Amino acid sequence: MQDMHNHATKIITQIISENMPDKAVKEALQAYSLPDKLYLVAIGKAAWTMTKAACDYLGDKIHKGVAITKYGHSQGEIFPVAIYEAGHPIPDDNSIKATEAVLDLVSNLGAEDTVLFLVSGGGSALFESPKDGVTLDDLQSLTKILLEKGAAITEINALRKRLSKVKAGGFAEICKPASIFSIVLSDVLEDRLDTIASGPAAPDMTTREDALRIAKKYKVDEMFLHSDTNTADRVMTSKDKTPITLLFRQETPKSTDNVKTVIVGSVRSLCKSAADCAKSLGYTPYVLTTSLGCEAAEAGKVLAAIARDTQAGLSHFRKPCAIIMGGETIVHVKGNGKGGRNQEMALAAAKGIAGLANTIVFALGSDGTDGPTDAAGGIVNGDTLANLTAQGLSIDSILANNDSYNGLKAVDGLIITGPTGTNVNDVAVLLCV
C-alpha cells in the first residue's frame, strides 16, 4: 500500500507541474505579434503566475498593469504590475478596490492601445464592480446561497454577471476603443468563455430566460424578500435604484468586436497528465470523463463501485489500473462542517472501498485549494473507514455535516499542496492493483 501511496503522490505532483501556465502563456505570446506598449490586466487564482510569465517574456513592453488573485496566491511584487489579493469564492471589499484600480488603468485608453488580459478561474469573485443599485452585500448573499444550495458554476455566473459592470463582456466594452488580447486558462467544463471568470471579455451565451429560471430554481427572489436586513426594501421598492429582480430580466451583450482570445489550458490536459504519469508507473490508465459535474459524494460512490467490481474481476478494467475523472462536482451544504467538494468525494469513496486491499482514491483541485480550506483535496484507501471508526468517528455523521476536512485530517487523508499557481479544474483518480 505504501508504494501505491507514493505513486499517488507522484501523480499529484506531475498533474500540477505539467499544468502550470508559465509555458502556455509564453507560447501564446510567441504565436502573436503584439505592440510594443501593453497594459496588463490579470484576474484569477493563477493571475500571479500568468503575470510573471508575461512580464518575463515581454519585458519593457508591459507599460503598466494590475493583477488580482486570491489571498495567499501572490508570490511577491512584479514590476510594473500592481498586485492585489481579494476574496474567493465570496467577493469582498478588496475585490471592489482592486477592480477599481483596473478600471482606472483602462479608462482613458485609445484605439491605438492594447490590453493584455490574463484570465483564470476564480475571477468571478476577484474581479467585481457592481451595477448601480447593487451592493457588495447583495453579491455576497447571492453567491453564498447559490454555493450552499449546490448551484453549478454556470448557474451562479448566469445570475451574478447580470449584476456586474465588468462581467458578460462588460470589461471589453469599458476598454473600448482599445483592443484586448486575452489569454485564458480554463477551469470550466467545455471551456465556455462566458463562464470562465464570468466572461469579462466574452459574449454571453446565457439569456434572461435562463437567469429567471435559475433565480426561481434557487428561490433567489425569496432570499431578498425575506432578508433580515433592509436589503429587501431596497431592492424591491426603491424608486431611485434598479431592483435586482429587474436586473435578472435584462439581456447581456451577445458579441464583442475588440477581443482576440486564446485558451491555453483545460481539464483535459489535467487528465492527460494523470494518465501519462500513471502509465509511466505501470498502471493502465482509463479516462472515464473530463466533464464530471454531479454531486461530489455521488462521484465518490461511483469510483468506489468501480473499485469493488475491478478488485472482484467483474469489470473491463484490468489491474493494475488508474481510473481518471476530471471536472467540477457540486455539494449541497446541509451541515456546518468544514470541507470542499474534492474532500467530500474522497471521503464518500472511503465508505465504499472499506476493506479493499490495494485500492486508493484521491481527488484534488489543481489550484491547491478545495472550498474554504487549506487543502487541495483528499486521499483515502481501504483502511480509512476502519481508522475513523477506531477513533470513535462516524463517517456518515461526518458526511452529513459536510465536515470532510476534519474527517480526513483525523486519518492523515488531506492533500496539502499550498496555492499552486495554476487552476484548470479538478481531477479524481482510483488506483487498483
C-alpha positions in Angstrom: 0.0 0.0 0.0 2.9 2.4 0.7 4.1 2.0 -2.9 0.6 2.9 -4.1 0.5 5.9 -1.9 3.9 7.0 -3.3 2.6 6.5 -6.7 -0.5 8.7 -5.9 1.9 11.4 -4.6 3.9 11.3 -7.8 0.8 11.6 -10.0 -0.4 14.6 -7.9 2.9 16.3 -8.3 3.0 15.7 -12.1 -0.6 16.8 -12.5 0.3 20.2 -11.0 3.8 20.7 -12.5 2.7 19.9 -16.1 -0.3 22.3 -15.9 1.4 25.4 -14.7 0.5 28.3 -17.0 4.1 29.6 -17.5 5.0 27.7 -20.6 1.5 28.0 -22.1 1.4 31.8 -21.6 4.8 32.3 -23.3 3.8 30.0 -26.2 0.7 32.0 -26.7 2.6 35.3 -26.7 5.2 33.9 -29.1 2.4 33.0 -31.6 1.1 36.5 -31.9 2.6 39.9 -32.8 1.8 42.4 -30.1 2.6 46.1 -30.0 5.5 47.5 -28.0 3.3 49.1 -25.4 0.8 46.9 -23.5 -1.4 47.4 -20.5 -1.6 44.2 -18.5 -4.7 43.1 -16.5 -4.7 39.6 -14.8 -7.5 38.1 -12.8 -8.0 34.7 -11.1 -6.2 32.2 -8.9 -3.4 31.9 -11.5 -3.1 35.6 -12.0 0.3 36.0 -10.4 1.9 33.1 -12.2 0.4 34.2 -15.6 1.6 37.8 -14.9 5.1 36.7 -14.0 5.3 34.6 -17.2 4.1 37.5 -19.4 6.4 40.1 -17.8 9.4 37.8 -18.0 8.8 37.2 -21.7 7.6 40.7 -22.7 9.8 42.8 -20.5 9.6 46.6 -21.2 6.6 46.0 -23.5 4.4 46.0 -20.3 3.8 49.6 -19.6 1.5 49.3 -16.6 -0.6 46.6 -15.1 -2.9 45.3 -12.4 -3.2 41.7 -11.2 -5.9 40.4 -8.9 -5.6 37.0 -7.2 -6.9 35.1 -4.2 -5.5 35.6 -0.7 -2.2 33.7 -0.3 -1.7 33.2 -4.0 0.7 36.1 -4.7 4.4 35.4 -4.5 5.6 38.9 -4.4 6.0 42.1 -6.5 6.2 42.1 -10.3 7.3 45.4 -11.7 5.5 47.3 -13.2 2.3 45.5 -12.2 0.3 46.3 -9.0 -0.6 43.0 -7.3 -3.8 42.8 -5.3 -5.3 39.9 -3.3 -9.0 39.6 -2.7 -11.8 37.3 -1.6 -12.8 34.0 -3.1 -15.3 32.4 -3.6 -17.2 35.3 -2.0 -16.2 38.7 -3.2 -15.1 41.3 -0.6 -14.1 44.9 -0.3 -10.7 44.2 -1.8 -12.4 42.7 -4.9 -14.1 46.1 -5.4 -11.0 48.1 -4.7 -8.8 46.0 -6.9 -11.3 46.2 -9.8 -11.4 50.0 -9.4 -7.6 50.0 -9.9 -8.2 48.0 -13.2 -10.9 50.4 -14.4 -8.6 53.4 -13.6 -5.9 51.7 -15.7 -8.1 51.3 -18.8 -10.4 54.2 -18.5 -8.6 56.6 -20.9 -7.1 54.2 -23.4 -7.3 55.0 -27.2 -7.8 53.0 -30.3 -4.0 52.5 -30.6 -3.7 50.8 -27.2 -3.8 47.1 -26.4 -4.8 45.4 -23.1 -3.2 42.1 -22.4 -5.9 40.3 -20.4 -4.8 37.2 -18.5 -7.8 35.2 -17.2 -8.0 32.2 -14.9 -10.7 30.6 -12.7 -11.8 32.5 -9.6 -12.1 35.8 -11.5 -15.8 36.0 -10.9 -15.3 36.8 -7.2 -12.0 38.6 -7.5 -12.9 41.0 -10.3 -16.1 42.8 -9.5 -17.8 46.2 -10.0 -21.5 46.1 -9.0 -24.1 47.8 -11.2 -25.9 50.8 -9.9 -28.4 49.8 -7.3 -26.4 46.6 -6.3 -24.2 46.4 -3.3 -21.4 44.2 -2.2 -23.7 42.7 0.4 -26.1 41.7 -2.4 -23.4 40.0 -4.3 -22.1 38.2 -1.2 -25.6 37.0 -0.2 -26.3 35.8 -3.8 -23.1 33.9 -4.1 -23.3 32.4 -0.7 -26.8 31.0 -1.1 -26.1 29.6 -4.6 -22.9 27.9 -3.4 -24.7 26.4 -0.4 -27.5 25.1 -2.5 -25.1 23.3 -4.8 -25.7 25.5 -7.9 -23.4 24.8 -10.8 -20.8 27.4 -11.7 -22.7 28.2 -15.0 -25.9 28.9 -12.9 -24.1 31.0 -10.4 -22.4 33.1 -13.1 -25.6 33.4 -15.2 -27.1 35.4 -12.3 -24.1 37.4 -10.9 -22.9 38.5 -14.3 -26.2 40.5 -14.7 -25.4 42.4 -11.5 -21.9 43.4 -12.6 -20.4 46.1 -14.8 -17.4 44.0 -15.7 -18.8 40.6 -16.4 -20.5 39.2 -19.5 -18.4 41.3 -21.9 -18.7 44.4 -19.8 -14.9 44.8 -19.4 -14.4 44.6 -23.1 -16.9 47.4 -23.6 -15.2 49.5 -20.9 -11.8 49.1 -22.6 -13.1 50.4 -26.0 -11.8 51.8 -28.2 -8.7 49.9 -27.1 -8.2 46.3 -28.3 -7.8 43.3 -26.0 -5.6 40.2 -26.4 -6.9 37.6 -23.9 -5.1 34.5 -22.7 -7.4 32.2 -20.8 -6.7 29.3 -18.5 -9.9 27.3 -18.4 -11.3 25.9 -15.2 -14.8 25.1 -16.5 -16.4 22.3 -18.5 -16.4 22.7 -22.2 -14.1 25.8 -21.9 -17.0 28.2 -22.1 -15.5 31.7 -22.3 -18.7 33.3 -20.9 -18.4 31.1 -17.8 -14.7 31.4 -17.1 -14.5 34.3 -14.6 -18.0 35.2 -15.8 -16.7 36.2 -19.2 -15.4 39.8 -18.7 -14.3 39.9 -22.4 -16.6 37.3 -23.9 -20.1 37.4 -25.3 -22.7 35.9 -23.0 -24.3 32.6 -24.0 -26.9 32.7 -21.3 -30.3 34.5 -21.7 -32.6 36.4 -19.4 -34.9 33.4 -19.6 -32.0 31.3 -18.2 -31.4 33.8 -15.4 -35.1 33.9 -14.4 -35.3 30.1 -14.4 -32.2 29.8 -12.2 -33.4 32.6 -9.9 -36.7 30.7 -9.4 -35.0 27.3 -9.0 -32.9 28.6 -6.1 -35.5 31.0 -4.8 -33.3 34.0 -5.2 -36.2 36.4 -5.1 -37.4 34.8 -1.9 -33.9 35.3 -0.4 -34.2 39.0 -0.9 -37.8 39.3 0.2 -37.1 37.5 3.5 -33.8 39.2 4.2 -33.2 40.1 7.9 -31.6 43.4 6.7 -33.1 46.3 4.8 -32.0 44.6 1.6 -35.5 43.5 0.7 -36.9 47.0 0.9 -34.1 48.5 -1.1 -34.0 46.0 -4.0 -37.8 45.5 -4.2 -39.2 49.0 -3.6 -36.5 51.6 -4.1 -37.5 54.0 -6.9 -34.1 55.5 -7.5 -32.3 52.2 -7.9 -32.8 49.3 -10.2 -34.4 46.3 -8.4 -32.2 43.2 -8.6 -35.1 41.1 -9.9 -35.3 43.5 -12.9 -31.6 43.2 -13.5 -32.1 39.4 -13.9 -34.6 40.3 -16.7 -32.1 42.5 -18.6 -30.3 40.9 -21.6 -26.5 40.8 -21.7 -24.2 41.6 -24.6 -24.1 38.8 -27.2 -21.0 40.0 -29.1 -17.6 41.6 -28.6 -15.6 43.1 -31.5 -12.4 44.3 -29.9 -11.2 41.0 -28.4 -8.8 38.2 -29.5 -8.9 35.2 -27.2 -6.6 32.2 -26.9 -7.4 29.3 -24.5 -4.2 27.7 -23.1 -5.2 25.1 -20.6 -8.2 22.9 -19.6 -9.2 19.9 -17.5 -8.4 17.7 -20.5 -4.7 18.5 -20.1 -5.1 17.7 -16.3 -6.5 14.3 -17.0 -3.9 13.6 -19.7 -1.1 14.4 -17.2 -2.6 12.0 -14.7 -2.9 9.3 -17.3 0.7 9.8 -18.6 2.1 9.6 -15.1 0.1 6.6 -14.1 1.2 4.8 -17.3 4.8 5.5 -16.5 4.3 3.9 -13.1 2.9 0.7 -14.6 -0.8 1.4 -14.5 -3.2 1.1 -17.4 -4.9 4.5 -17.5 -8.6 4.9 -18.3 -10.0 8.5 -18.6 -13.7 8.0 -17.9 -14.7 11.6 -18.4 -13.4 15.2 -18.5 -16.9 16.7 -17.8 -17.8 15.4 -14.4 -20.5 17.6 -12.9 -22.6 15.7 -10.4 -22.8 15.7 -6.6 -19.3 15.2 -5.0 -20.5 12.4 -2.8 -22.2 10.6 -5.7 -19.0 10.7 -7.7 -17.1 9.2 -4.8 -19.7 6.4 -4.6 -19.2 5.7 -8.4 -15.5 5.4 -8.0 -16.0 3.1 -5.1 -18.4 0.9 -7.1 -15.8 0.7 -9.9 -13.2 -0.3 -7.4 -15.2 -3.1 -5.9 -16.0 -4.5 -9.4 -12.4 -4.2 -10.5 -11.0 -5.9 -7.5 -13.5 -8.7 -7.9 -12.6 -9.1 -11.5 -16.1 -8.1 -12.6 -15.2 -5.0 -14.7 -13.5 -4.5 -18.1 -10.6 -2.6 -16.3 -7.5 -4.7 -15.9 -5.2 -4.3 -13.0 -3.1 -2.5 -12.3 -5.2 0.4 -13.5 -5.8 4.0 -12.9 -9.4 5.3 -13.4 -9.5 9.0 -14.0 -12.3 11.5 -13.9 -12.0 15.3 -14.4 -14.5 18.1 -14.0 -16.1 20.0 -11.2 -18.6 18.4 -8.8 -21.1 20.3 -6.5 -22.1 20.0 -2.9 -25.5 20.8 -1.4 -24.4 22.1 2.0 -26.6 20.8 4.8 -24.3 20.8 7.7 -22.0 23.3 9.3 -18.7 21.5 9.0 -15.6 22.3 7.1 -14.6 20.9 3.7 -14.6 21.1 -0.1 -16.0 19.1 -3.0 -12.9 17.0 -3.6 -12.5 16.2 0.1 -16.2 15.1 0.2 -15.8 13.0 -2.9 -12.8 11.2 -1.4 -14.4 10.6 1.9 -17.6 9.3 0.3 -15.4 6.9 -1.7 -13.8 5.7 1.5 -17.0 4.2 2.7 -17.5 2.2 -0.5 -13.9 0.9 -0.6 -13.8 -0.1 3.0 -11.8 -3.4 3.5 -10.5 -3.4 -0.1 -6.7 -4.1 -0.3 -4.5 -2.4 -2.9 -7.1 0.4 -3.5 -6.6 4.1 -3.3 -8.8 7.1 -4.3 -7.7 10.7 -4.4 -9.4 13.9 -5.6 -7.9 17.4 -5.8 -8.3 20.8 -7.1 -5.4 21.9 -9.3 -5.2 25.3 -7.7 -4.3 23.8 -4.4 -7.4 25.0 -2.5 -10.6 23.0 -2.1 -13.5 25.0 -0.8 -12.8 27.4 2.1 -9.9 25.2 3.3 -6.1 25.0 3.0 -6.3 21.5 1.5 -6.3 20.7 -2.2 -8.4 17.6 -1.7 -8.3 14.2 0.0 -6.8 10.7 -0.4 -8.3 7.5 1.1 -7.8 3.7 1.0 -9.5 0.5 2.2 -8.4 1.2 5.8 -9.8 4.8 6.1 -13.2 3.8 7.4 -11.7 1.4 10.0 -9.3 4.1 11.1 -12.1 6.6 11.6 -14.2 4.1 13.5 -11.2 3.3 15.8 -11.2 6.9 16.8 -14.9 6.9 17.6 -15.8 8.9 14.4 -18.8 8.1 12.2 -18.2 8.6 8.5 -21.9 9.0 8.0 -22.1 11.8 10.5 -19.1 13.5 9.1 -20.5 13.5 5.6 -24.0 14.6 6.8 -22.3 17.6 8.5 -20.2 18.4 5.4 -17.1 18.1 7.7 -14.9 16.1 5.3 -11.8 18.3 6.2 -11.8 17.3 9.8 -12.7 13.7 9.0 -9.8 13.4 6.6 -7.4 15.3 8.9 -8.1 12.7 11.6 -6.7 9.9 9.4 -4.0 11.9 7.6 -6.0 12.0 4.5 -5.7 15.6 3.5 -3.8 16.6 0.3 -1.9 19.8 1.2 0.0 21.4 -1.7 -0.5 25.1 -0.9 -1.6 27.5 -3.7 -0.1 26.0 -6.9 -0.3 29.0 -9.3 -2.5 27.2 -11.7 -6.2 26.5 -12.0 -7.6 24.0 -14.6 -10.4 22.4 -12.6 -10.4 19.1 -10.6 -9.3 15.5 -11.1 -10.1 12.3 -9.2 -8.1 9.1 -9.6 -8.8 5.5 -8.5 -5.7 3.2 -8.3 -6.3 -0.6 -8.2 -3.5 -3.2 -8.1 
